[in-house]
Amino acid sequence: MTLLDDVLGFQWDKGNIRKNREKHLVSTAECEEIFFNQSLVVADDERFTSTS
């Protein structure tokens, strides 16, 4: 079981929908695709993980 197993979708507010489209040139559906991709690896990035 992974962290995203129970996730069915995302709630987008109007500001984020607009920003995704205008700034990043992607739709909300395209943003969500990366989370449901079977090859997705969810792991800590040691460069940004603090152990203290």
N, C-alpha and C positions, 0 to 999 in steps of 0.2 A: 504494500500500500504506500502511495506517495502523498505528499502534501496536497496535490491538486486533484486527487481522485474524486472528491465530492463536489468540485467546482463545475457548475453548468454554464456559467457565463459571467459577464461583468456588467456593472451599472455605470454608465457614462453620463457625466453632466455635460451641459451644452458647451461649457468652456473647454473641456478636454476633447470633445468631439471636434470642435473648431480648430483647436491647436494641433491635434493629430493630422487633420486634413491640410491645414495651411503651413504649418512649420515642418512637419515630417513627411507630408505628401502620402499619407496612408489612411485607410479607413479604419473604423473601430474593429471591423471584422478581421482586417489584416493584423492589427495589434493583438487580437485574441488568438490568432493562429499559432503563435509561437508557444503559447502555454499548453496547447493541446497536441502539439507535435510529439509523436512517440519517441523521437530521439532526444528529447529535451533532458538535460541533466541539471538538477537543482543541487547546488553545492555551495559551501562557503568559499569566498575568494580570500585566500590567506593574506593577500595584500591589504585587505580592508577589515579583517576580523581581528578584534582585540581579545586577548586572553586575560587581560588584567582587570 
